[in-house]
């Protein structure tokens, strides 16, 4: 992921709102600014095209594009303006119908396509087999690690040595003092193999929680010291470990190593997909 992608993805995340029931939404007027529409009238046309696409897909417009009225300052007075609490699907339709010449629109298409797909997968997550659960979580970790890298950099983790120490601290907190090298050796991995690719879904989830919570805490606490950021990563990892311990779970270092790596699973699935496409062509 490029720096531009990471920044725009972060912008989409920053304007996301969460209701009391846990559902998420984006205000249309805030989204229009992120998508670099200077005039609401132009963005409103995009919304209308997206609403039509929503209706054509068989969904109810009011479910994904609920209208709200906001009070805004207009000189010395106040006035009510129209806004929308857009669902993720509504945002996806909007960027699909946006100005394709805007690079941020292309990034938005990718972001909301990924997020929409992940929600679909999450809805059926418990029905997935272990291999597919691992693929889904590993994909989430890749994105969150990119966001953690940015948050750590903003917190003062600049050099490669500092970042290595920062990453090591998180693992040490979660794995009871074991370093990255210790975990690598414990899993009996080759030098070029990544430990995240040899974790089961339970172990991956623990690490995803460590990564996402550290990223959030670095921003929330406004940390600006490499040492403090490293300590924070360790503390978050330790607290995740303590939570596992409190509920009687298996410690991460004691979880079994899967026989197949993530890369092997991906390779097998791509091969099956290729064979399936070939068969379909032959059937024609």
Secondary structure, 3 states (H helix, E strand, C coil): CCHHHHHHHHHHHHCEEECCCCCEEEEHHHHHHHCCCCCHHHHHHHHHHHHHHHHHCCCCHHHHEEEEEEEEEECCEEEEEEEEEECHHHHHHHHHCCCCCCHHHHHHHHHHHHHHHHHHHHHCHHHCCHHHHHHHHHHHHHHHHHHHHHHHHHCCCCCHHHHHHHHHHHHHHHCCCCCHHHHHHHCCCCCCCCHHHHCCHHHHHHHHHHHHHHHHHHHHCCCCCHHHHHHHHHHHHHHHHHHHHHCCCCCHHHCCCCCCCHHHHHHHHHHHHHHHHHHHHHHC
